[in-house]
């Protein structure tokens, strides 16, 4: 940490700051300038108290962290890319770009099985589907719950697709972990730290969506809760943020792809369905995401989006998904990846 002292403080005031730094477990190194004095505090920030409390001292002008607050998520802790083992035939973060596809909500066995068979045939490797749905209105469809999880398990058995589904509450953690290959933490729960801890302790791969108004540092720090609880299987998912724009429901921030690649070793997944709320934009954004280095795509697909019980406007029909998968192949090849 760097502590910047205010100009014209007394020697006694400076000494008081130095003693407090030592008391908190750090070794101070004083650098005197013409106008200000700067103190470099050397020590283990993971074991010692934060020096940010010095901001309350009248003689301190600023406290500047040198190390990143997200220590385990950062490349400083893990320079090479992490590859997430979902099961023996699915690794996310390697050369292959995995496509997670399926309906926003599991509505019925017929709907789910038709979608699962179609997306598998088109090249998807992971079936997405909401059994528990976080809806803005309490009067909207909330999902089938455990019945939906059982239908997902049946679809996995018949198609061989892995399963990703959302966890909404701590009380459902063991139930969801029993059925899911990947546990999704959605935007509304992205800073529900107790839920993140509970999910991490299942040992399952965790897909952490970005909060709708979340800064990237906050997103990384939320991911820190997963890694800090001895679960190395973390993936970040950009799903659009809330801005002043109204043409799309959210603004899909593709700049997170190079940012996550630069700052973190964890794979980055892109969700253009939630990211825009418009099915007509999904294919183009998937192409952009692949070209920029995304490790996986999360796409909503429904046999008949007009009759979907949730978010029909953003779901591709099966024909559009098949078209998308064909059109994505050259983009994967240009990026040095494969679908």
PyMOL commands that set and color helices and strands:
alter all, ss='L'
color gray80, all
select helices_A, chain A and resi 11-23+51-56+109-122+146-159+170-179+187-189+193-200+216-228+255-263+272-276+279-292+305-307+312-314+318-334
alter helices_A, ss='H'
color red, helices_A
select strands_A, chain A and resi 2-5+27-32+37-42+60-64+84-87+90-92+98-102+126-128+162-166+182-185+205-209+234-238+267-270+296-300
alter strands_A, ss='S'
color yellow, strands_A
deselect
rebuild
show_as cartoon
